[in-house]
Amino acid sequence: MDPANDQFLELLLRHQTEVKAFIGSVIRNRQARDDVFQEVAIILWKRFSEYDPNRPFGAWARGIAVNKILQELRQQKRFPAVLEPSAMEAICRAFDREELDSDGRRDALAECIESLPARSRQLLAMRYEEGWSCEDISKSLSLSCDAVYQALSRVRSKLAMCVDWRLKSQEVRPLHGGGS
């Protein structure tokens, strides 16, 4: 398979829930919502060469969804408009802000994982990247399954605290320069 195809499928699968949620926030009829999502997915596929990977895929996909929804409203009147176009744009901006928050959380998590001791990173990789069962991990590391669960719990707690700390420290930025 072509690497561009792989990249497209990975991005679409990662963002399909939020794109469907966005479409569902505007279109209440399930069948119409599913139809619009399928049409949006086809447009995304056809126009993927235009996608700028330096920008969030979700925002690009939602922009295409807004255009498709507006086009459907004008042309076919297949579903009743529950929102004005300006309201759809406001919802789109809210999704964009949420996506930026999510990206910040993902970045913070990656930094926190890097700061973990090698043994903790190994444990996380075995469980979440490689999908090993508790029994497999316990055999590999010569630990009881209970010890594996406790270790994973401690690592997850440390990661949660680290991510929260990093996100809070990003929110509170010192003011530089002159006064207001």
BELVEN-V434436 format. One record per residue. N is the residue number from 1. RES is the residue in one small letter. OMEGA is omega in whole degrees, 0 to 359 (* if undefined). Layout:
BEGIN
n->[N	N]
res->[RES	RES]
omega->[OMEGA	OMEGA]
END
This chain:
BEGIN
n->[1	2	3	4	5	6	7	8	9	10	11	12	13	14	15	16	17	18	19	20	21	22	23	24	25	26	27	28	29	30	31	32	33	34	35	36	37	38	39	40	41	42	43	44	45	46	47	48	49	50	51	52	53	54	55	56	57	58	59	60	61	62	63	64	65	66	67	68	69	70	71	72	73	74	75	76	77	78	79	80	81	82	83	84	85	86	87	88	89	90	91	92	93	94	95	96	97	98	99	100	101	102	103	104	105	106	107	108	109	110	111	112	113	114	115	116	117	118	119	120	121	122	123	124	125	126	127	128	129	130	131	132	133	134	135	136	137	138	139	140	141	142	143	144	145	146	147	148	149	150	151	152	153	154	155	156	157	158	159	160	161	162	163	164	165	166	167	168	169	170	171	172	173	174	175	176	177	178	179	180]
res->[m	d	p	a	n	d	q	f	l	e	l	l	l	r	h	q	t	e	v	k	a	f	i	g	s	v	i	r	n	r	q	a	r	d	d	v	f	q	e	v	a	i	i	l	w	k	r	f	s	e	y	d	p	n	r	p	f	g	a	w	a	r	g	i	a	v	n	k	i	l	q	e	l	r	q	q	k	r	f	p	a	v	l	e	p	s	a	m	e	a	i	c	r	a	f	d	r	e	e	l	d	s	d	g	r	r	d	a	l	a	e	c	i	e	s	l	p	a	r	s	r	q	l	l	a	m	r	y	e	e	g	w	s	c	e	d	i	s	k	s	l	s	l	s	c	d	a	v	y	q	a	l	s	r	v	r	s	k	l	a	m	c	v	d	w	r	l	k	s	q	e	v	r	p	l	h	g	g	g	s]
omega->[180	178	178	177	178	181	179	182	179	181	180	180	180	187	186	181	181	178	177	179	178	180	179	178	181	184	183	181	185	182	179	179	179	178	180	179	179	179	177	179	178	179	179	179	182	184	185	179	179	183	177	184	176	179	180	180	182	179	179	181	179	176	177	179	178	180	180	179	179	178	179	179	181	190	193	183	183	182	181	177	177	181	173	178	180	177	177	179	178	177	179	178	178	176	179	179	179	179	177	176	180	178	178	178	180	178	180	179	180	179	180	178	179	183	180	173	183	182	179	177	178	180	178	181	180	185	191	178	183	175	180	175	177	181	180	180	183	177	183	184	181	177	173	178	177	179	178	179	179	180	178	179	179	180	178	178	178	180	180	179	180	180	179	180	181	180	179	180	176	180	184	180	179	177	178	176	185	180	183	*]
END
